């Protein structure tokens, strides 16, 4: 049964950003210890009560704001083990060094408690058209791929149950995140090489394929039905970046892309390298309703433009000169510790092309190639 730790604190209003930065550091730590969800809330409508209230409970002054936070754990056993680990780490982990990472609030006035849920109601989430819902690795040696990615991402693999098809289901804990498919002789003859591909949900596969072709895209694999799974087709955008469109069978909620909160082993980011960003925006925006949500300048590489579809799902970056290879989509999968992941990639025969590189928010990224030549990315924090 899930277990919840709750916190109420008074934070100097001027320290809001310091509070956010401090929270991100320790939230990443709690996720490493097994937390499944963390929510940090900044007081917005916190009224005074007649007898008591949040402000009086934490002795908030006029220049302080009440922050309310909680950490969700899979169960109390994991939470208790995490608390014990934290007590041991406080003497050695630099994140607990208050001279380097001071608390931006008075910890003596914090209210803290652990809670066992007794009633839980949650609205069902159903993936919508334009969501990333699955990922697939094409590999020439599926056994070797399982060994490599199992060591890097702690994934498990199970048979898909599809007859006459070398297809494994990739799982991160209890959740399916993708598939592993062996490249057949026929696929190899057609030019297939080890690569990662993403699946985008659509309401009608055949209509989407037609619209993609009208807009200059191409069809790589005609639409087909997979029993008990849904209908799929492999396509490419006008610049040549391949991907799948899929209409799942029945309603459901894929967690392959971690749209709600960081999940170790799940995809955390989708990145398009394209020769024409303007054309890509028109193509994906009109087909899937994706919108641009700001950008970050990257010097000679130009702007890194963020993609929103409900939440942020990834970004687009230009490659007009072709220095980064042909147009393609890349995925970043989340790891608990980026340095351990780097060592696992190299020990398993993979290659790290770039990183660890710090990104906004405090995480680090790695750009890698697996032993069979498929490019992929990793993102995560550092334990020290």
N, C-alpha and C positions, 0 to 999 in steps of 0.2 A: 504494500500500500504506500502511496506517495506520502511524503513528509515535507512540511513547510517551515522554514525559518523566517520570522518577521522582524523588521527593524523600524523604529521611528526615531529620528534625530532632528536636532535644531542646527541649521547650517547658516552662517553669516550670508546674507543675501548676495553680498559682493563676491562670495566664493563659489558661485554657482558652477562656473566652468572648472574650477579646481575640484569641486565635488564630483563632476562628471568624469574628469580624468582619473581621479582616485578610484571611483567606482569601476571604471573600465579595467583598471589594473587588477583589482581584487575579484571582479566578476570573472575575468579570464582564469584566475587561480581557482575559483570555486568550480568552474567548468572542468578544469583539469582533474579535480577531485571527484567528479561524477555528477555535479548538478545538471539538471536537464532544462531549467529555465530560470532566468533572473530578470526581475523588473525593478527599475529604479524610477521613482516618481518624485517630481518637484511640486511642492504645495501650490495650488492655484485657487481653490475655493475651500478654505479651512476656517469655518466660522467659530466664533466664541460660543461656548456652551454656558448653561446656567450654573451647573455645579462643577463640571470639569470639561476638558477638551484636549485636543492634540497639543496645542501650544502650551497650556499649563502643565501637561504631563511631562514635557521635556524642558520646561522652564525657558521657553523661547522668548527672547527679547524683541523689541520693536524692529531691530535691524536684522532679524533672523527669519528664515523661512523653514517650514517643517518639510522634511523629506521622509517619504514612506517607501520601504523597499521589502521585497521578499525573494527568497531563494527556494526553488522547488527541487526536491531530491526524489529519486526513484522509490526509496524507502528509508526507514529510520536507521537500519543497519549501515547503509552506505553513508548516510549523514553523520552518524556517530564516528565511523571510521575516518571521515573527512575532518571532523573536529579534532580527533586525536592526531591526525597527520599535521593539521595546522599548528597545533600546540608544539609539535616537534620542530616544525619548519621555522617558527618564529625566531629561533636563536641563530639560524643560518641563512635563511632566504632573504636576499637584499630587498625584496618588496616590503618586508616588515621593518626595515631600518627607517625609523622616524626622522633621522637626520637627512636622509635622501628622499623620503616619501612621507612627509608629515601629513597627519590627518587635518583636513580643512574644516574641522568642526570639533566641538568638545565631546569626546567620547564618554566622559563620565556621566553625561546626561542622556545617553542612548538608552532606549527601551528595546529589549531583545527577548524573543521567546520562540520555542519550537512548538509546532502544532500538528496534530493528526487530523486530516480532513474527515468530516463526517457527512457532508453533503457536497456534491460536485455537479454542477450543470455547465455544459459547454455547447455552444452552437456548433452544429456540424459544418465543417469546411469542405467545399467541393471545388476541385480545380476548375478554372475557367479557361476559355479559349485564350491562347497567348501565353499560358504558363509553361514553364519547363517542368516536365513530369517524369523524365527517365533519361538515363545516359547509357551508352553502349560502347564497349571496347571491342574492336575487331583485332584479333590476334592470330598469328600464324602458329603459335604453340600455346594452347589454352592452359595446359598444366604448368608451364613455366610462368605464365602470366598470373595464375593463382598464387604461386609461391612468392612472386615478387610483390604483388599488391597486398597480399595477406600480411607480409612483414612490414610494409610501409604504412598501411592504413588500418591494419587489424580487421580487414574484411573477411567474411566467410562466404562460401560459395556452395550452392545447391543446384541439383538438377532441375531444369525448367519443366520437365514432363512433356516437352514437345517432341513427338516422334520424328525420327530421321533428321534431327537437327542438333548439332553440337553447341548447345546454348545453356549457360549457367546463370543463375540469379545471384547477383552480388548484394550482400546485406551488410549494413552497419548496425550491429546490435539487432533489435527486432525488426528493423525497417529495411525494405528493399530499396536500393538506390540505383541499380542498373543491371545490365546484362553483359555477359562475356560470350562472344561468338567467334567460333573458329573460322578462319578464312579457307574456304574450299578451293580446290584446284580451278574450278570454273570462275570463282570470284577473283582469284589471283590472275587468271588469264585476262580478265576484264580490267585489270589495273588496280585491284584492291590491295592496300597495304595496311599494316597495323596503324590504327588511329582511334581517337575518341570522337563520338558523335552524340548530339543531344536530340531529345524528342520534344517538340512543341505541341501542345494540345490544340485541337481545332474542333469545330462543331461538325464539319463535313469534310472528310479527306479528299474526296473527288473534286468538290467545288474549290477547295483550297489549292489543289494541284493545278487546276485550270487557271485560277487567278494568278498563281505563281508564274506560270508559263506566259500568261498575257503580259505580266510585268517584267519579262525578260529573264526569269529564272528557268531552270532546266529540271527535267525528270530523270533521276538516276535509277530508280526502282519503282515500277508501277504499283499502284495501290493493291494491297492484298489483305485478306482477313486472317487473323491468327486466332484459333479457337480459344475461347474463354479469356482473351486478352483485348482484342479490338482490331481496328483497321489502321494500317500504316502505309506510308509511302516515303521513299527517300528522294529528296530534292536538293537543289542548290540555288543560292541567290544569284542575281545577275553577274556578280563578280566572281562566282565560282565556289563560295563557301558552302559545303554540304551540311544538311541536317535532315531530320525526320519530321513529318507531321503525323499526328496520331489522334484518332477518336477512340478513347478507351471504351471497353464494353461495360456499360452500367456506370452509375455515379461512383465517385471515390475521391480520395484525397491523397495524392502522392506527396511524400516527404523527401523524395530524391533530391530536390533543391530545397535547402533549409530556408524557406521564406519567412518563418515566424521568429526563429531565434537560432543562434549558432548551435550546430549539431556536429560533433566529431564524426568523421567518416562520410558525411553528406557533402554534396556540392554546395559551395558557398558563393560562387561567382562565375558568371559566364562572360567571356571576353571575345569580341569579334575583332580580328585584324583584317582590314579591308583596303582595297585600292581606291575606294570612292565612298567616303563617309556620307556625303550629301545624298548620294543615290541609295545607300544602305538605309539611311533614316527614312526616306520616302517609301522604300520597299517594305521594311519591317513595320513601320508605323501604320501604313495603310492596311496591311494584312492582319496584324496582330494587336493593333492599338497601343503599341509601345510609344513612350514619349521621352524626350530628352529632359534630364533633371540636373542641369549644371555641368560644369566641365572643370578639368584641372590641366593647367599648362605643363607640358613635359619637354620644354626646350625645343631642340631640333626635331623631336618626334611629333611636335604639334600638340593639339589638345586631346585629352582623354575624356570622352563624353559619356556621362552616366545614363543608363537605361532604366526607366521606371515602368513597371506594370503592376500596379498596386503598391508593392514595395520596390526597392532597388533590386534588380536582377543581374546587373552586370554593366558593361561599358563597351564602347567602340573606340578603336584607335586606327589612325591612318597608316597606310604602308604603300603610298603611291609609287615609290621607287622599287618595291619588291625586296627590300633588304631583309625582311623578316619572313620571306617565303611567300607562297601563294595565299590568297584569302582563306580564312578558316575561323571556325569557332574553337575556343579553348576553354577548359573547365579548371577551376581551382577547388580542390577538395580539402576539407578542414581536418587538421591534425591537432593533437593535444600539445605537442611540443615540436616546434619547427626544427630544432637542432637534432633531436633524436630521429626525426623523419629524414633529415638530410643524410645522416649516417646510415640509415636503413636503405635509402635509395642507392647510395654508393656501394654499400656492402652487398646489395642484391644485383649489382651489375648495371644499374642505371647511371645516368649522367645528369649532373646538376649544371644547367647552363647559366643560371643567374640566381643570386641570393645566398643566404637570406637577406632580403631587402625590406626595410621597415616601411609601412604604409600608414596613412592617416588612421588614427584609432588605436595604434600601438601593436597591431599584428605585424607579422613578417610573411613574405611570400618567397616561394621557390619556383623557378621554371625548370622543368625536368624533361628528360626523355627516358622511357623505359628500355629494358634490354633489347626489345624487338623493334624499337624506333618510334613508338607512339609518344607524342608530346603530351604533357599534362602539367598542371600546376598544383601547388600545395599552399595552404595558408594556415597560420596558427600563431600562438604566442610562444614566449620563452619561459621556462621554469626558473631560470636564474639569469 
